[in-house]
Amino acid sequence: MAVPKKRTSKSKCRSRKAKWKSKAYDAYKKSLSLGKSVITGRSKSFIYVQQGKEEE
């Protein structure tokens, strides 16, 4: 099994963590935006079925 030879520097560790957090933040912003557009009814890229309206 491979074992790292040297310790990872603090700056490298922090930059990896920052990148991971920024990816999560971008996903959060995208999902929040999509949710808002679905609620207002302006969504063009997301197809969903509205419940509560029965077609006869």
PDB file with SEQRES, HELIX, SHEET and CRYST1 records, atoms N, CA, C and O in Angstrom:
SEQRES   1 A   56  MET ALA VAL PRO LYS LYS ARG THR SER LYS SER LYS CYS          
SEQRES   2 A   56  ARG SER ARG LYS ALA LYS TRP LYS SER LYS ALA TYR ASP          
SEQRES   3 A   56  ALA TYR LYS LYS SER LEU SER LEU GLY LYS SER VAL ILE          
SEQRES   4 A   56  THR GLY ARG SER LYS SER PHE ILE TYR VAL GLN GLN GLY          
SEQRES   5 A   56  LYS GLU GLU GLU                                              
HELIX    1 AA1 LYS A   10  THR A   40  1                                  31    
CRYST1    1.000    1.000    1.000  90.00  90.00  90.00 P 1           1          
ATOM      1  N   MET A   1       0.838  -1.178   0.000  1.00  0.00           N  
ATOM      2  CA  MET A   1       0.000   0.000   0.000  1.00  0.00           C  
ATOM      3  C   MET A   1       0.887   1.247   0.000  1.00  0.00           C  
ATOM      4  O   MET A   1       1.902   1.299   0.695  1.00  0.00           O  
ATOM      5  N   ALA A   2       0.493   2.243  -0.784  1.00  0.00           N  
ATOM      6  CA  ALA A   2       1.296   3.459  -0.905  1.00  0.00           C  
ATOM      7  C   ALA A   2       1.133   4.348   0.331  1.00  0.00           C  
ATOM      8  O   ALA A   2       0.037   4.503   0.869  1.00  0.00           O  
ATOM      9  N   VAL A   3       2.244   4.919   0.757  1.00  0.00           N  
ATOM     10  CA  VAL A   3       2.246   5.806   1.911  1.00  0.00           C  
ATOM     11  C   VAL A   3       2.934   7.103   1.494  1.00  0.00           C  
ATOM     12  O   VAL A   3       4.000   7.055   0.880  1.00  0.00           O  
ATOM     13  N   PRO A   4       2.345   8.276   1.814  1.00  0.00           N  
ATOM     14  CA  PRO A   4       3.011   9.525   1.449  1.00  0.00           C  
ATOM     15  C   PRO A   4       4.330   9.690   2.198  1.00  0.00           C  
ATOM     16  O   PRO A   4       4.436   9.354   3.377  1.00  0.00           O  
ATOM     17  N   LYS A   5       5.323  10.208   1.501  1.00  0.00           N  
ATOM     18  CA  LYS A   5       6.656  10.335   2.091  1.00  0.00           C  
ATOM     19  C   LYS A   5       6.791  11.591   2.952  1.00  0.00           C  
ATOM     20  O   LYS A   5       7.494  11.595   3.963  1.00  0.00           O  
ATOM     21  N   LYS A   6       6.102  12.656   2.532  1.00  0.00           N  
ATOM     22  CA  LYS A   6       6.245  13.914   3.257  1.00  0.00           C  
ATOM     23  C   LYS A   6       4.874  14.435   3.666  1.00  0.00           C  
ATOM     24  O   LYS A   6       3.847  14.054   3.104  1.00  0.00           O  
ATOM     25  N   ARG A   7       4.889  15.289   4.630  1.00  0.00           N  
ATOM     26  CA  ARG A   7       3.656  15.886   5.120  1.00  0.00           C  
ATOM     27  C   ARG A   7       3.138  16.916   4.118  1.00  0.00           C  
ATOM     28  O   ARG A   7       3.928  17.623   3.492  1.00  0.00           O  
ATOM     29  N   THR A   8       1.813  17.004   3.964  1.00  0.00           N  
ATOM     30  CA  THR A   8       1.208  17.988   3.075  1.00  0.00           C  
ATOM     31  C   THR A   8       1.246  19.358   3.746  1.00  0.00           C  
ATOM     32  O   THR A   8       0.928  19.485   4.928  1.00  0.00           O  
ATOM     33  N   SER A   9       1.632  20.369   2.995  1.00  0.00           N  
ATOM     34  CA  SER A   9       1.748  21.708   3.575  1.00  0.00           C  
ATOM     35  C   SER A   9       0.370  22.285   3.906  1.00  0.00           C  
ATOM     36  O   SER A   9      -0.642  21.870   3.342  1.00  0.00           O  
ATOM     37  N   LYS A  10       0.350  23.249   4.831  1.00  0.00           N  
ATOM     38  CA  LYS A  10      -0.905  23.878   5.236  1.00  0.00           C  
ATOM     39  C   LYS A  10      -1.566  24.600   4.075  1.00  0.00           C  
ATOM     40  O   LYS A  10      -2.789  24.565   3.936  1.00  0.00           O  
ATOM     41  N   SER A  11      -0.768  25.253   3.242  1.00  0.00           N  
ATOM     42  CA  SER A  11      -1.340  26.012   2.130  1.00  0.00           C  
ATOM     43  C   SER A  11      -2.016  25.084   1.121  1.00  0.00           C  
ATOM     44  O   SER A  11      -3.083  25.404   0.598  1.00  0.00           O  
ATOM     45  N   LYS A  12      -1.398  23.945   0.852  1.00  0.00           N  
ATOM     46  CA  LYS A  12      -2.000  22.991  -0.084  1.00  0.00           C  
ATOM     47  C   LYS A  12      -3.294  22.427   0.495  1.00  0.00           C  
ATOM     48  O   LYS A  12      -4.293  22.289  -0.210  1.00  0.00           O  
ATOM     49  N   CYS A  13      -3.263  22.105   1.777  1.00  0.00           N  
ATOM     50  CA  CYS A  13      -4.439  21.574   2.447  1.00  0.00           C  
ATOM     51  C   CYS A  13      -5.578  22.600   2.438  1.00  0.00           C  
ATOM     52  O   CYS A  13      -6.728  22.263   2.153  1.00  0.00           O  
ATOM     53  N   ARG A  14      -5.245  23.835   2.748  1.00  0.00           N  
ATOM     54  CA  ARG A  14      -6.257  24.895   2.780  1.00  0.00           C  
ATOM     55  C   ARG A  14      -6.818  25.199   1.400  1.00  0.00           C  
ATOM     56  O   ARG A  14      -8.011  25.469   1.260  1.00  0.00           O  
ATOM     57  N   SER A  15      -5.957  25.156   0.366  1.00  0.00           N  
ATOM     58  CA  SER A  15      -6.450  25.426  -0.985  1.00  0.00           C  
ATOM     59  C   SER A  15      -7.390  24.324  -1.449  1.00  0.00           C  
ATOM     60  O   SER A  15      -8.382  24.605  -2.121  1.00  0.00           O  
ATOM     61  N   ARG A  16      -7.097  23.076  -1.102  1.00  0.00           N  
ATOM     62  CA  ARG A  16      -7.997  21.971  -1.451  1.00  0.00           C  
ATOM     63  C   ARG A  16      -9.338  22.111  -0.742  1.00  0.00           C  
ATOM     64  O   ARG A  16     -10.391  21.882  -1.337  1.00  0.00           O  
ATOM     65  N   LYS A  17      -9.292  22.487   0.526  1.00  0.00           N  
ATOM     66  CA  LYS A  17     -10.527  22.664   1.283  1.00  0.00           C  
ATOM     67  C   LYS A  17     -11.345  23.817   0.723  1.00  0.00           C  
ATOM     68  O   LYS A  17     -12.569  23.722   0.639  1.00  0.00           O  
ATOM     69  N   ALA A  18     -10.687  24.899   0.342  1.00  0.00           N  
ATOM     70  CA  ALA A  18     -11.377  26.057  -0.225  1.00  0.00           C  
ATOM     71  C   ALA A  18     -12.033  25.700  -1.555  1.00  0.00           C  
ATOM     72  O   ALA A  18     -13.145  26.142  -1.844  1.00  0.00           O  
ATOM     73  N   LYS A  19     -11.346  24.906  -2.354  1.00  0.00           N  
ATOM     74  CA  LYS A  19     -11.909  24.482  -3.638  1.00  0.00           C  
ATOM     75  C   LYS A  19     -13.147  23.625  -3.415  1.00  0.00           C  
ATOM     76  O   LYS A  19     -14.154  23.796  -4.101  1.00  0.00           O  
ATOM     77  N   TRP A  20     -13.075  22.703  -2.460  1.00  0.00           N  
ATOM     78  CA  TRP A  20     -14.200  21.840  -2.136  1.00  0.00           C  
ATOM     79  C   TRP A  20     -15.398  22.659  -1.659  1.00  0.00           C  
ATOM     80  O   TRP A  20     -16.536  22.404  -2.055  1.00  0.00           O  
ATOM     81  N   LYS A  21     -15.126  23.649  -0.801  1.00  0.00           N  
ATOM     82  CA  LYS A  21     -16.204  24.496  -0.288  1.00  0.00           C  
ATOM     83  C   LYS A  21     -16.802  25.362  -1.385  1.00  0.00           C  
ATOM     84  O   LYS A  21     -18.012  25.588  -1.397  1.00  0.00           O  
ATOM     85  N   SER A  22     -15.971  25.854  -2.313  1.00  0.00           N  
ATOM     86  CA  SER A  22     -16.502  26.695  -3.387  1.00  0.00           C  
ATOM     87  C   SER A  22     -17.378  25.876  -4.327  1.00  0.00           C  
ATOM     88  O   SER A  22     -18.367  26.396  -4.842  1.00  0.00           O  
ATOM     89  N   LYS A  23     -17.042  24.604  -4.564  1.00  0.00           N  
ATOM     90  CA  LYS A  23     -17.892  23.743  -5.383  1.00  0.00           C  
ATOM     91  C   LYS A  23     -19.255  23.559  -4.716  1.00  0.00           C  
ATOM     92  O   LYS A  23     -20.290  23.616  -5.381  1.00  0.00           O  
ATOM     93  N   ALA A  24     -19.251  23.342  -3.412  1.00  0.00           N  
ATOM     94  CA  ALA A  24     -20.501  23.167  -2.678  1.00  0.00           C  
ATOM     95  C   ALA A  24     -21.325  24.448  -2.717  1.00  0.00           C  
ATOM     96  O   ALA A  24     -22.546  24.389  -2.863  1.00  0.00           O  
ATOM     97  N   TYR A  25     -20.679  25.600  -2.588  1.00  0.00           N  
ATOM     98  CA  TYR A  25     -21.381  26.883  -2.613  1.00  0.00           C  
ATOM     99  C   TYR A  25     -21.994  27.135  -3.985  1.00  0.00           C  
ATOM    100  O   TYR A  25     -23.115  27.636  -4.077  1.00  0.00           O  
ATOM    101  N   ASP A  26     -21.277  26.795  -5.049  1.00  0.00           N  
ATOM    102  CA  ASP A  26     -21.806  26.961  -6.400  1.00  0.00           C  
ATOM    103  C   ASP A  26     -23.033  26.078  -6.619  1.00  0.00           C  
ATOM    104  O   ASP A  26     -24.012  26.515  -7.224  1.00  0.00           O  
ATOM    105  N   ALA A  27     -22.986  24.839  -6.129  1.00  0.00           N  
ATOM    106  CA  ALA A  27     -24.131  23.932  -6.248  1.00  0.00           C  
ATOM    107  C   ALA A  27     -25.318  24.469  -5.466  1.00  0.00           C  
ATOM    108  O   ALA A  27     -26.459  24.369  -5.917  1.00  0.00           O  
ATOM    109  N   TYR A  28     -25.054  25.038  -4.295  1.00  0.00           N  
ATOM    110  CA  TYR A  28     -26.110  25.627  -3.471  1.00  0.00           C  
ATOM    111  C   TYR A  28     -26.775  26.791  -4.196  1.00  0.00           C  
ATOM    112  O   TYR A  28     -28.002  26.892  -4.217  1.00  0.00           O  
ATOM    113  N   LYS A  29     -25.964  27.676  -4.795  1.00  0.00           N  
ATOM    114  CA  LYS A  29     -26.529  28.825  -5.500  1.00  0.00           C  
ATOM    115  C   LYS A  29     -27.365  28.387  -6.694  1.00  0.00           C  
ATOM    116  O   LYS A  29     -28.431  28.946  -6.950  1.00  0.00           O  
ATOM    117  N   LYS A  30     -26.883  27.389  -7.421  1.00  0.00           N  
ATOM    118  CA  LYS A  30     -27.599  26.898  -8.597  1.00  0.00           C  
ATOM    119  C   LYS A  30     -28.938  26.280  -8.199  1.00  0.00           C  
ATOM    120  O   LYS A  30     -29.957  26.543  -8.838  1.00  0.00           O  
ATOM    121  N   SER A  31     -28.941  25.467  -7.155  1.00  0.00           N  
ATOM    122  CA  SER A  31     -30.180  24.814  -6.735  1.00  0.00           C  
ATOM    123  C   SER A  31     -31.166  25.827  -6.163  1.00  0.00           C  
ATOM    124  O   SER A  31     -32.372  25.695  -6.370  1.00  0.00           O  
ATOM    125  N   LEU A  32     -30.676  26.828  -5.452  1.00  0.00           N  
ATOM    126  CA  LEU A  32     -31.549  27.859  -4.913  1.00  0.00           C  
ATOM    127  C   LEU A  32     -32.189  28.667  -6.035  1.00  0.00           C  
ATOM    128  O   LEU A  32     -33.374  28.995  -5.975  1.00  0.00           O  
ATOM    129  N   SER A  33     -31.403  28.984  -7.054  1.00  0.00           N  
ATOM    130  CA  SER A  33     -31.913  29.717  -8.206  1.00  0.00           C  
ATOM    131  C   SER A  33     -32.985  28.918  -8.934  1.00  0.00           C  
ATOM    132  O   SER A  33     -34.017  29.468  -9.318  1.00  0.00           O  
ATOM    133  N   LEU A  34     -32.745  27.615  -9.128  1.00  0.00           N  
ATOM    134  CA  LEU A  34     -33.714  26.758  -9.791  1.00  0.00           C  
ATOM    135  C   LEU A  34     -34.997  26.668  -8.967  1.00  0.00           C  
ATOM    136  O   LEU A  34     -36.096  26.721  -9.518  1.00  0.00           O  
ATOM    137  N   GLY A  35     -34.858  26.532  -7.661  1.00  0.00           N  
ATOM    138  CA  GLY A  35     -36.029  26.480  -6.786  1.00  0.00           C  
ATOM    139  C   GLY A  35     -36.853  27.746  -6.856  1.00  0.00           C  
ATOM    140  O   GLY A  35     -38.083  27.687  -6.888  1.00  0.00           O  
ATOM    141  N   LYS A  36     -36.192  28.889  -6.881  1.00  0.00           N  
ATOM    142  CA  LYS A  36     -36.905  30.165  -6.978  1.00  0.00           C  
ATOM    143  C   LYS A  36     -37.640  30.284  -8.308  1.00  0.00           C  
ATOM    144  O   LYS A  36     -38.775  30.759  -8.352  1.00  0.00           O  
ATOM    145  N   SER A  37     -36.989  29.848  -9.402  1.00  0.00           N  
ATOM    146  CA  SER A  37     -37.633  29.955 -10.708  1.00  0.00           C  
ATOM    147  C   SER A  37     -38.823  29.005 -10.811  1.00  0.00           C  
ATOM    148  O   SER A  37     -39.814  29.332 -11.464  1.00  0.00           O  
ATOM    149  N   VAL A  38     -38.742  27.834 -10.179  1.00  0.00           N  
ATOM    150  CA  VAL A  38     -39.860  26.894 -10.184  1.00  0.00           C  
ATOM    151  C   VAL A  38     -41.033  27.475  -9.404  1.00  0.00           C  
ATOM    152  O   VAL A  38     -42.181  27.363  -9.833  1.00  0.00           O  
ATOM    153  N   ILE A  39     -40.752  28.092  -8.267  1.00  0.00           N  
ATOM    154  CA  ILE A  39     -41.816  28.667  -7.445  1.00  0.00           C  
ATOM    155  C   ILE A  39     -42.523  29.811  -8.166  1.00  0.00           C  
ATOM    156  O   ILE A  39     -43.748  29.924  -8.106  1.00  0.00           O  
ATOM    157  N   THR A  40     -41.757  30.651  -8.842  1.00  0.00           N  
ATOM    158  CA  THR A  40     -42.370  31.782  -9.543  1.00  0.00           C  
ATOM    159  C   THR A  40     -43.000  31.373 -10.869  1.00  0.00           C  
ATOM    160  O   THR A  40     -43.786  32.130 -11.438  1.00  0.00           O  
ATOM    161  N   GLY A  41     -42.665  30.180 -11.370  1.00  0.00           N  
ATOM    162  CA  GLY A  41     -43.252  29.699 -12.613  1.00  0.00           C  
ATOM    163  C   GLY A  41     -42.511  30.141 -13.855  1.00  0.00           C  
ATOM    164  O   GLY A  41     -43.043  30.016 -14.957  1.00  0.00           O  
ATOM    165  N   ARG A  42     -41.305  30.653 -13.716  1.00  0.00           N  
ATOM    166  CA  ARG A  42     -40.539  31.139 -14.859  1.00  0.00           C  
ATOM    167  C   ARG A  42     -39.500  30.132 -15.357  1.00  0.00           C  
ATOM    168  O   ARG A  42     -38.682  30.454 -16.219  1.00  0.00           O  
ATOM    169  N   SER A  43     -39.535  28.941 -14.824  1.00  0.00           N  
ATOM    170  CA  SER A  43     -38.530  27.953 -15.197  1.00  0.00           C  
ATOM    171  C   SER A  43     -38.781  27.431 -16.606  1.00  0.00           C  
ATOM    172  O   SER A  43     -39.888  26.997 -16.925  1.00  0.00           O  
ATOM    173  N   LYS A  44     -37.752  27.475 -17.448  1.00  0.00           N  
ATOM    174  CA  LYS A  44     -37.860  26.969 -18.808  1.00  0.00           C  
ATOM    175  C   LYS A  44     -37.023  25.702 -18.997  1.00  0.00           C  
ATOM    176  O   LYS A  44     -37.251  24.949 -19.944  1.00  0.00           O  
ATOM    177  N   SER A  45     -36.065  25.463 -18.114  1.00  0.00           N  
ATOM    178  CA  SER A  45     -35.173  24.322 -18.280  1.00  0.00           C  
ATOM    179  C   SER A  45     -35.523  23.163 -17.352  1.00  0.00           C  
ATOM    180  O   SER A  45     -34.846  22.135 -17.368  1.00  0.00           O  
ATOM    181  N   PHE A  46     -36.560  23.313 -16.551  1.00  0.00           N  
ATOM    182  CA  PHE A  46     -36.907  22.286 -15.585  1.00  0.00           C  
ATOM    183  C   PHE A  46     -38.377  21.944 -15.763  1.00  0.00           C  
ATOM    184  O   PHE A  46     -39.236  22.810 -15.598  1.00  0.00           O  
ATOM    185  N   ILE A  47     -38.681  20.688 -16.099  1.00  0.00           N  
ATOM    186  CA  ILE A  47     -40.058  20.260 -16.326  1.00  0.00           C  
ATOM    187  C   ILE A  47     -40.529  19.510 -15.091  1.00  0.00           C  
ATOM    188  O   ILE A  47     -39.840  18.619 -14.595  1.00  0.00           O  
ATOM    189  N   TYR A  48     -41.694  19.870 -14.601  1.00  0.00           N  
ATOM    190  CA  TYR A  48     -42.232  19.222 -13.426  1.00  0.00           C  
ATOM    191  C   TYR A  48     -43.752  19.204 -13.509  1.00  0.00           C  
ATOM    192  O   TYR A  48     -44.349  19.980 -14.256  1.00  0.00           O  
ATOM    193  N   VAL A  49     -44.366  18.328 -12.749  1.00  0.00           N  
ATOM    194  CA  VAL A  49     -45.809  18.198 -12.726  1.00  0.00           C  
ATOM    195  C   VAL A  49     -46.340  18.931 -11.507  1.00  0.00           C  
ATOM    196  O   VAL A  49     -45.903  18.689 -10.382  1.00  0.00           O  
ATOM    197  N   GLN A  50     -47.289  19.831 -11.742  1.00  0.00           N  
ATOM    198  CA  GLN A  50     -47.880  20.554 -10.608  1.00  0.00           C  
ATOM    199  C   GLN A  50     -48.995  19.685 -10.017  1.00  0.00           C  
ATOM    200  O   GLN A  50     -49.876  19.214 -10.737  1.00  0.00           O  
ATOM    201  N   GLN A  51     -48.946  19.490  -8.740  1.00  0.00           N  
ATOM    202  CA  GLN A  51     -49.989  18.729  -8.069  1.00  0.00           C  
ATOM    203  C   GLN A  51     -51.032  19.685  -7.536  1.00  0.00           C  
ATOM    204  O   GLN A  51     -50.734  20.836  -7.216  1.00  0.00           O  
ATOM    205  N   GLY A  52     -52.239  19.207  -7.444  1.00  0.00           N  
ATOM    206  CA  GLY A  52     -53.315  20.043  -6.959  1.00  0.00           C  
ATOM    207  C   GLY A  52     -54.233  20.503  -8.089  1.00  0.00           C  
ATOM    208  O   GLY A  52     -55.398  20.815  -7.839  1.00  0.00           O  
ATOM    209  N   LYS A  53     -53.747  20.552  -9.299  1.00  0.00           N  
ATOM    210  CA  LYS A  53     -54.568  20.896 -10.450  1.00  0.00           C  
ATOM    211  C   LYS A  53     -54.946  19.598 -11.168  1.00  0.00           C  
ATOM    212  O   LYS A  53     -54.089  18.886 -11.692  1.00  0.00           O  
ATOM    213  N   GLU A  54     -56.228  19.313 -11.176  1.00  0.00           N  
ATOM    214  CA  GLU A  54     -56.700  18.105 -11.844  1.00  0.00           C  
ATOM    215  C   GLU A  54     -57.255  18.454 -13.202  1.00  0.00           C  
ATOM    216  O   GLU A  54     -58.065  19.372 -13.331  1.00  0.00           O  
ATOM    217  N   GLU A  55     -56.830  17.736 -14.204  1.00  0.00           N  
ATOM    218  CA  GLU A  55     -57.336  17.957 -15.559  1.00  0.00           C  
ATOM    219  C   GLU A  55     -58.504  17.021 -15.792  1.00  0.00           C  
ATOM    220  O   GLU A  55     -58.439  15.843 -15.441  1.00  0.00           O  
ATOM    221  N   GLU A  56     -59.563  17.533 -16.378  1.00  0.00           N  
ATOM    222  CA  GLU A  56     -60.758  16.718 -16.634  1.00  0.00           C  
ATOM    223  C   GLU A  56     -60.972  16.513 -18.090  1.00  0.00           C  
ATOM    224  O   GLU A  56     -61.932  15.851 -18.486  1.00  0.00           O  
TER     225      GLU A  56                                                      
END                                                                             
